[in-house]
Amino acid sequence: MTKIEESELLEKIYNEIVLIKEELDEIKYALVKEEEPQQDEIEELNESHKEMKRGKAKNWTDVKKGLGY
């Protein structure tokens, strides 16, 4: 393989990777739409953070058990 062929091949591979990344980004956007949290959600997160700082956070195992997992 000559240098030109190798260079062309690398460029084609790079361009294909760029296209694949763009397509994956589109799929991600379609599946996981970002939206701003509601005020009550923000308040819940803030309260949970305060509880965690006070050492009153719930154990993840207990949370899962409460959800039936």
C-alpha positions as CSV (number, residue, x, y, z in Angstrom):
1,M,0.0,0.0,0.0
2,T,1.4,3.4,-1.0
3,K,1.4,6.4,1.2
4,I,-1.3,8.1,-0.8
5,E,-3.6,5.0,-0.6
6,E,-2.9,4.7,3.1
7,S,-3.7,8.4,3.7
8,E,-6.9,8.1,1.6
9,L,-8.0,5.1,3.5
10,L,-7.4,6.8,6.9
11,E,-9.3,9.8,5.7
12,K,-12.3,7.6,4.6
13,I,-12.2,5.8,8.0
14,Y,-12.1,9.1,9.8
15,N,-15.0,10.5,7.8
16,E,-17.1,7.3,8.5
17,I,-16.4,7.6,12.2
18,V,-17.5,11.2,12.2
19,L,-20.8,10.2,10.5
20,I,-21.4,7.4,12.9
21,K,-20.8,9.7,15.9
22,E,-23.3,12.2,14.4
23,E,-25.8,9.5,14.0
24,L,-25.3,8.3,17.5
25,D,-25.7,11.8,18.8
26,E,-29.0,12.1,17.0
27,I,-30.2,8.7,18.4
28,K,-29.2,9.8,21.9
29,Y,-31.1,13.1,21.5
30,A,-34.2,11.2,20.3
31,L,-34.1,8.7,23.2
32,V,-33.0,11.0,26.0
33,K,-34.7,14.4,25.6
34,E,-33.3,16.9,28.0
35,E,-35.7,19.1,29.8
36,E,-35.5,21.5,32.7
37,P,-36.5,20.1,36.1
38,Q,-39.7,21.3,37.6
39,Q,-39.5,23.4,40.7
40,D,-40.8,20.6,43.0
41,E,-38.1,18.3,41.6
42,I,-35.4,20.9,42.3
43,E,-36.7,21.3,45.9
44,E,-36.7,17.5,46.3
45,L,-33.1,17.3,45.1
46,N,-32.1,20.1,47.4
47,E,-33.7,18.5,50.4
48,S,-32.1,15.1,49.6
49,H,-28.7,16.9,49.3
50,K,-29.3,18.5,52.8
51,E,-30.2,15.1,54.3
52,M,-27.1,13.5,52.8
53,K,-24.9,16.2,54.3
54,R,-26.5,15.7,57.7
55,G,-25.9,11.9,57.4
56,K,-29.6,11.1,57.1
57,A,-29.5,9.8,53.6
58,K,-31.3,6.5,52.9
59,N,-29.3,3.4,52.1
60,W,-29.6,2.5,48.4
61,T,-30.5,-1.1,49.4
62,D,-33.4,0.2,51.5
63,V,-34.6,2.4,48.7
64,K,-34.6,-0.5,46.2
65,K,-36.4,-2.7,48.7
66,G,-39.0,0.0,49.2
67,L,-39.5,0.1,45.4
68,G,-39.9,-3.7,45.2
69,Y,-36.5,-4.6,43.8
